[in-house]
């Protein structure tokens, strides 16, 4: 049997009546930009994240870039971020005019290593972006402690961590601001692009609302050179439907992750994800590592199991930063992650039988590789 890495059709078929109702509600209202649906979603999502404010924007990259601008971070400033992340984290810093400075991850974790932060801080460092990669929260307490000591802002890149918890606190409520993506494949995904910023700072939220809307709080009065980055009413209505199911989907992902971990832990050379005891991941991705990654992914594809690689190049090795980026020489473990990690299917709509098929295929492929290596 062949099934995709993520099958959104199953989800949308189940939600069809609710999505149809949301669509009709927006159509009948006749208001499509910054209306009741966006206002309601912002309130519902901020409540979900245990944050005081939510500002919905056009996508996750804009959420990061506008947050940096709203914090008055730009040319001449430096922002610390992990070398192993989706490139949007670095692009947002570059878009702001600030300089991205890379911090390595650790040998056994894909998350930014807080122990390396202080050595990278300079007189012009203004912020740290802590990425909750793969749905696992970064180690926020030491990050916040370093930031407080040096007077820095902390931005959570929570694009893959809707609903995750760190020491029983929701991602989106820990840093000075948190940025989310609602790309369709996320744990909470729209039927198009979308993003949001959560924060407990009312002044930051107000500035974000202005910047996302052409720099205007009042129509035709433009206080700053803003942008057009507004979550539309239709996507907000769809997200309101999906938000009601997010915890259920995250729990199903957790059940699948536990099954994968218990069934694959004895395989030679396969390194499974390890989540900190004080964190609760939402398993946006189930990422494993193996020195023969490419061969295993190809063999699994031949068996009908689609896997993906998140991400085959760490930030300093992408052509986008071929001219150089500060901290590239520190990306030792980040490069190792990029070289040997790959993601197994963890779609919350996988059936128990399909999960078993993934397990059987992975066991067969990894053992066959080990046998061929030894022979």
Order of alpha helices (4+ residues) and beta strands (2+ residues): alpha-alpha-beta-alpha-beta-alpha-beta-beta-beta-alpha-beta-alpha-beta-beta-beta-beta-beta-alpha-beta-beta-alpha-alpha-beta-beta-alpha-alpha-beta-alpha
